[in-house]
């Protein structure tokens, strides 16, 4: 049985696990760079070559248990993908374990977030992303990656960080008081606490990897310049986890590049960092 990061099976069973992992390998609506549906193997290979002791938190969070569900299959259309991801997230949330999801493109988050706000009506969604993703529909479907946060903008307290690309059609759905544009936060830190102060008690994080700068994360469908660096990102995430109750997160849009393992490793490290922050601060 393949386990996350090659951890011992005693930490990988459902009953023992505090952490649930669901892969949603869908890349049906991406409009430029493809490959996010093939990210799981690259992610797991990188995780298997990662040290599982985290220096910063002095912890080995894998011992809280990480159970991996089989990847969702039969994702034949945006509508089918939405329904399957929604039902999977709903079932996972019912366990009251810590839920994590791995894409796939950002459209996989639409159904997941719907399940999250139905269970937690007071939820704040923290979106880290290069793109606003607020279109109500794109290419004939509301379940397109360009619409990933439209439903959340209407049904949750949505905080957007790192945005640096959008269309004017999205302006009507944008709450400027809760958007931290990349050019405004570059080289500063006050935005970190300002954004957290806008959050409610419970937070779900949707992390599009193109929110990071392409100098460290080129392996995405649309690598926009001007993104977040590693140390800024983990400093901010630690603050969020320390000050709020994070109920789950997703990582999306890794599109592996043949011959370049660094982005895959960064993604695995980021996933593990987020788990380390969660359980270091909320025993």
C-alpha positions in Angstrom: 0.0 0.0 0.0 1.4 3.4 -1.0 1.3 5.9 1.8 1.9 9.6 2.1 5.6 10.3 2.3 6.2 6.6 2.6 5.0 6.6 6.3 4.5 3.4 8.1 1.1 1.7 7.6 0.3 2.2 11.3 0.0 5.9 10.6 -1.8 5.5 7.3 -5.0 3.7 8.3 -8.4 5.5 8.4 -9.1 4.8 12.1 -5.7 6.0 13.2 -5.6 9.1 11.1 -6.5 12.6 12.1 -5.8 13.8 8.6 -7.7 12.9 5.4 -6.3 13.3 1.9 -8.4 13.2 -1.3 -6.9 13.6 -4.7 -9.2 15.0 -7.4 -7.2 14.6 -10.7 -9.2 16.8 -13.0 -7.9 19.2 -15.6 -10.8 19.4 -18.0 -11.4 23.2 -18.1 -7.8 24.6 -18.0 -7.2 26.8 -20.9 -3.4 27.0 -21.3 -0.8 24.8 -19.6 -2.1 21.2 -19.0 -1.0 18.4 -16.7 -2.6 19.1 -13.3 -4.5 15.9 -13.6 -1.2 14.0 -13.5 0.2 15.7 -10.4 -0.4 13.1 -7.8 2.4 10.7 -8.6 4.9 13.6 -8.8 3.6 15.0 -5.5 3.9 11.6 -3.7 7.3 10.9 -5.1 8.5 14.2 -3.8 6.9 13.6 -0.4 8.7 10.2 -0.2 12.0 12.1 -0.6 11.2 14.7 2.1 12.4 14.7 5.7 9.3 14.2 7.9 10.8 16.0 10.9 9.9 19.7 10.7 12.6 21.9 12.2 10.5 25.0 12.7 7.8 23.2 14.8 10.0 20.5 16.2 7.4 18.0 15.2 6.7 14.9 13.1 3.1 15.6 12.2 2.7 12.4 10.1 2.3 10.6 13.5 -1.1 12.2 13.7 -2.0 9.8 10.8 -2.6 10.6 7.2 -5.2 8.5 5.4 -5.3 8.7 1.6 -8.5 8.0 -0.2 -8.2 6.5 -3.7 -8.2 9.4 -6.3 -11.7 10.3 -7.6 -12.4 8.7 -10.9 -14.9 9.1 -13.7 -14.6 12.9 -13.8 -16.0 13.1 -17.3 -17.3 16.7 -17.3 -17.2 19.8 -15.1 -20.6 19.0 -13.8 -19.7 15.4 -12.9 -16.5 16.6 -11.3 -18.4 19.1 -9.2 -20.9 16.6 -8.0 -18.3 14.0 -7.1 -16.0 16.4 -5.3 -18.9 17.9 -3.4 -20.1 14.4 -2.2 -16.6 13.3 -1.3 -15.9 16.5 0.7 -19.3 16.2 2.4 -18.6 12.6 3.5 -15.1 13.5 4.7 -16.3 16.5 6.7 -18.8 14.3 8.4 -15.9 12.4 10.0 -14.8 15.5 11.9 -11.2 14.8 10.9 -8.9 17.4 9.3 -9.7 17.4 5.5 -7.2 18.1 2.7 -7.6 18.0 -1.0 -5.2 17.9 -3.9 -5.9 18.9 -7.5 -6.2 19.0 -10.3 -7.1 22.4 -11.5 -8.8 25.0 -9.3 -12.3 24.0 -10.4 -12.1 21.1 -8.0 -12.4 23.5 -5.1 -16.0 24.6 -6.0 -17.7 21.5 -4.8 -15.4 21.2 -1.8 -16.0 24.7 -0.7 -19.7 24.3 -1.0 -19.6 21.2 1.3 -17.4 23.2 3.7 -19.7 26.2 4.0 -22.7 24.0 4.4 -21.1 22.3 7.4 -19.6 25.6 8.7 -21.9 28.5 7.7 -19.7 31.0 9.4 -16.6 29.9 7.4 -13.9 32.3 6.0 -12.4 31.2 2.8 -8.8 32.3 2.4 -7.8 32.1 -1.3 -4.1 32.4 -2.1 -3.9 32.8 -5.9 -2.7 34.8 -8.8 -6.2 35.0 -10.3 -9.4 36.3 -8.9 -11.4 33.3 -10.3 -14.7 35.2 -9.8 -16.4 34.7 -13.2 -19.9 33.4 -12.8 -19.5 31.2 -15.9 -16.8 30.5 -18.4 -16.7 28.4 -21.6 -20.3 27.4 -21.0 -20.1 26.2 -17.3 -20.0 27.7 -13.8 -17.7 24.8 -12.9 -14.7 26.2 -14.8 -11.4 26.9 -13.1 -11.9 30.6 -13.8 -15.1 30.4 -11.6 -13.4 28.7 -8.7 -14.3 31.3 -6.1 -17.5 32.8 -7.5 -19.8 30.7 -5.4 -17.7 31.3 -2.3 -17.8 35.1 -2.9 -21.6 34.9 -2.5 -21.8 32.4 0.4 -18.7 32.9 2.5 -16.4 35.5 4.0 -13.8 35.4 1.1 -10.3 36.8 1.6 -8.1 36.9 -1.5 -4.3 37.2 -1.3 -1.8 37.5 -4.0 -4.2 38.4 -6.8 -2.5 39.9 -9.8 -4.6 38.9 -12.8 -8.3 39.3 -13.6 -10.9 40.5 -16.1 -13.1 43.6 -15.7 -16.2 41.3 -15.8 -15.1 40.1 -12.3 -15.1 43.6 -10.7 -18.8 43.4 -9.8 -18.0 40.3 -7.7 -14.9 41.7 -6.1 -14.8 43.0 -2.5 -11.8 45.3 -2.6 -11.7 45.6 1.2 -10.9 41.9 1.3 -8.5 41.7 -1.6 -4.7 41.9 -1.0 -3.3 42.5 -4.5 0.2 41.3 -5.1 1.6 44.7 -6.0 0.2 46.2 -2.8 1.7 43.7 -0.5 5.1 43.3 -2.1 7.9 44.1 0.4 5.5 44.7 3.3 4.2 42.6 6.2 1.3 44.7 7.7 -1.1 43.1 5.3 -0.7 39.7 7.1 -2.4 40.8 10.3 -4.8 43.1 8.5 -6.1 40.1 6.4 -6.3 37.8 9.5 -8.3 40.5 11.3 -10.9 40.2 8.6 -11.4 36.5 9.1 -13.9 34.8 11.3 -13.0 32.1 13.8 -13.1 29.2 11.3 -11.0 29.3 8.1 -10.7 27.0 5.0 -7.7 27.6 2.8 -7.7 27.2 -1.0 -4.2 27.5 -2.2 -3.6 27.8 -6.0 0.1 27.3 -6.5 0.2 30.0 -9.1 -0.1 32.4 -6.1 3.6 31.7 -5.7 6.1 33.5 -7.9 7.1 31.4 -11.0 10.7 31.7 -10.0 9.9 29.1 -7.4 6.7 27.6 -8.9 6.9 27.5 -12.7 4.9 24.3 -12.8 1.4 25.7 -13.1 -1.0 26.3 -16.0 -0.6 30.1 -15.9 2.6 31.2 -14.1 2.0 34.9 -13.4 5.0 37.0 -12.5 5.0 38.9 -9.2 3.9 36.2 -6.8 4.7 35.3 -3.2 8.0 33.9 -2.1 8.5 30.8 0.1 9.4 32.5 3.4 6.7 35.2 3.1 4.2 32.4 2.4 5.0 30.1 5.3 5.3 33.1 7.7 1.8 34.1 6.8 0.4 30.6 6.9 1.8 30.1 10.4 0.1 33.2 11.6 -3.2 32.1 10.1 -3.0 28.7 11.7 -1.9 30.2 15.1 -4.8 32.7 15.2 -7.7 30.9 13.6 -9.2 27.4 13.5 -8.3 26.1 10.1 -10.8 23.3 9.2 -9.1 22.1 6.0 -7.3 23.1 2.9 -6.7 22.3 -0.8 -3.6 22.6 -3.0 -4.3 22.9 -6.7 -2.8 23.6 -10.1 0.5 21.7 -9.9 1.3 20.8 -13.5 4.6 18.9 -13.3 7.5 19.8 -15.7 9.5 16.8 -16.9 13.1 17.1 -15.6 12.3 19.7 -12.9 11.4 18.1 -9.6 11.8 21.3 -7.5 8.1 22.5 -7.9 6.9 19.0 -6.9 9.1 19.0 -3.8 7.9 22.5 -2.9 4.3 21.4 -3.1 4.9 18.4 -0.9 6.9 20.5 1.6 4.1 23.1 1.6 1.4 20.5 2.2 3.5 19.1 5.1 4.2 22.6 6.5 0.5 23.4 6.6 -0.2 20.1 8.5 2.7 20.9 10.9 1.3 24.3 11.7 -2.2 22.9 12.2 -1.3 20.3 14.7 1.5 22.1 16.4 -0.9 24.9 17.5 -4.0 22.8 18.0 -3.2 19.7 19.8 
